[in-house]
Each structure stands twice: as C-alpha cells, then as structure tokens.
C-alpha cells in the first residue's frame, strides 16, 4: 500500500491515537520516513498533543478552591450525620429545659404565674391568709387598697394562692419580696 | 498521557471513590468536597476552554459541581466519576454559550466544512519540545491563546480528548456527536494548533500568535 501526503495528514491524528489497521500504519510510516514535510507535521502534531496534555496546562485562578468550597458550603444539604447530631443536641436541650422546668415547678409548687409582671412569692409565709379576687392575678393581704373587685374575693392561704398561680401584691406583700 | 484521568486506573483510588460516592448517597454530603477535589482543575479548565472567559468559567465550574452534588444519585458506576463530572461541566458551559449567543446578534458558530481535508500551512521542522518548557508562564499563555483561537466545535473536542483525557467515545457522548465527528474535529484541531504554534519553535512564534480579536489565521 502506498499513501500520499494528503492521506498522511488526514490520518495523522488517528495514527497518534493508535487507531489504525496495521497495513495502513506501515504505509504511513514508510511515507513519513521519506518525506520531510510529513515528518514535520507528525512531530509537530505529537508535540501539540503532549504539551496540551500536560497537567500544568490546567491552571485555576488564585482562590478558586476556597471560593468553590464556600459555594458548596452554602448549598450543602444537611448531612445525615449532621442531622443526627443536631437531633441529639436538640433532644438534649429539650430534656435539660424540661428538667429545669420540672425542678422549678416541684420546688415552687405552683403553676405558671398569672401575671407576667408578678414576682414569685417564695418569701411570703405559706400559711398566711390572703385574699384573691375571682378574675384577678394577684393575692393580697386583707385591707390592701389594690384588691381588684373587692365584692368577689376569696380567702385562702398564700401556699394555696401560689399553687393556683397567683402572685404576691408588690405593695402589700413588699416586705416579703426579694429585690432584684 | 499524564493527567488526573489516568490516575483513576489505580484500583485503590477507584475503590475509595466508589466508597465516597456510596457514603454521600447515604447522606454524608460533607464528603462531597473530598470527592471532587482531585477534579477541580479539570472542571475549571473544561469550562474555560469552552467559554474563553475566566469569570464565566469559574461560575460555570461552580454550577457544574453543585449540579453533580444535587444529582449524585443519578451517577451510574459504569462510567468514571470524572467523565460524568466533566460531561456536566461541558453541558453547563454549552448552555451558557447558547444563552450568550441568543443575546448576541452575532453568530459565533463556525461554518467551516469539517468533512474536508486539512492542509497544513507550515512545514517548519519541529524539534521535540521538553515538557519543562511549560514551567514558563509565557509558554502556557501562548498555548492557551492559540487554543482560544479555535472555533468552539474544535476547541471542545480537543479539550475533552487531549486535555481532559476522555476517550473518543466519552468525548462523543459528552458532546452528543458521533465518534467519526470527534475524530475529524480532533484531527483538524491538532493540525490547526500545530500550524499556529510551529513557527515559534523556529524562533518567531509569538508574532504569529498575535491575532486580531475575532479573526482566525486559517
């Protein structure tokens, strides 16, 4: 088989790929050995493939990796490991908060205060007789000028009042309340 | 050929990669960065070769990596992860190009007949170029500049096959063209680059590379 220069140029890329039937390859090699131009074309093409195939041609701008990682971090779905960790932490927080609440409840032996402005009445003598009005939130000593709806008051002990969520009157019970 | 792609023939590395992918699919998404780290440069360079703009290339590279993370369950083990990742990058870059072309009144698509033979224009004798030459930044820049002079269809085939080291078949799949087209375009791309660069090896190549913007020397 004999090939000319045009055929060599057309097949030179396949020759470098190693994809060529043996007869054609031998014919190509024989032609190239005797042809200065085709030798130049083959050497040059081989150089092109080798140079561009080098890893050093794969350059990235400064900071590329950091920016990519940052972008990934922003878009990363919560991993299962992370999610489990988060769940454990959240459960622990709930348990701790719950136990604190339970501890506080049992210690004070009363439900949530009816008034958000009320102060806990831990210093009030528990057996002290106090009065509460039906729709009020505060317990008072008898004769306190700040009793709400005096026509519908109920008498009970401070312990009972606090158990039901009443808070001590900051005026008449002032002496029993802690400052701060 | 040197390159990260060939390193994956290492069975231990391949096994490690498969393990990483399995764990990521099971929910350990934090491992994804470890998986793609070896391919960062390849992703960027593939995007840059197609887009020819550093800012666009970085943006597309990031988008491609995010897309790979999002669709990691769709990756099929019969192909290499690197090939899959590069394929996503090429798709993203081509989409960006099409979007830019749609916004531009000037068509960029090269109408050159790719079936015709290519006749080399320069028969200067090439001496063998030592790879150490690539340590010189100006040499890398000249090569990059010559590459950007190629029209898109030649550039993308050349980048995937000769720089990313995808096989002919993988390149064809990534671009959605036949293997025959890959071979023809690859032949032309290699010979065009040789024509562009060969005078320099005789001592006067930098002047040959000073094309005016938007023009081609062939």
Interface residues (C-beta under 8 A of the other chain):
Chain A: X6 X9 X10 X12 X13 X14 X16 X17 X19 X36 X37 X39 X40 X41 X43 X44 X45 X47 X48 X49 X50 X51 X52 X53 X54 X55 X56 X57 X58 X59 X60 X61 X64 X65 X67 X68 X69 X71 X72 X75 X76 X77 X78 X79 X80 X81 X82 X83
Chain B: X1 X2 X3 X4 X26 X27 X28 X29 X30 X32 X33 X37 X40 X41 X42 X44 X45 X54 X58 X61 X62 X65 X66 X69 X117 X118 X119 X120 X122 X123 X124 X125 X126 X127 X128 X129 X131 X133 X134 X135 X140 X143 X144 X147 X158 X162 X163 X165 X168 X183 X186 X187 X190 X191 X193 X194 X197 X198 X201
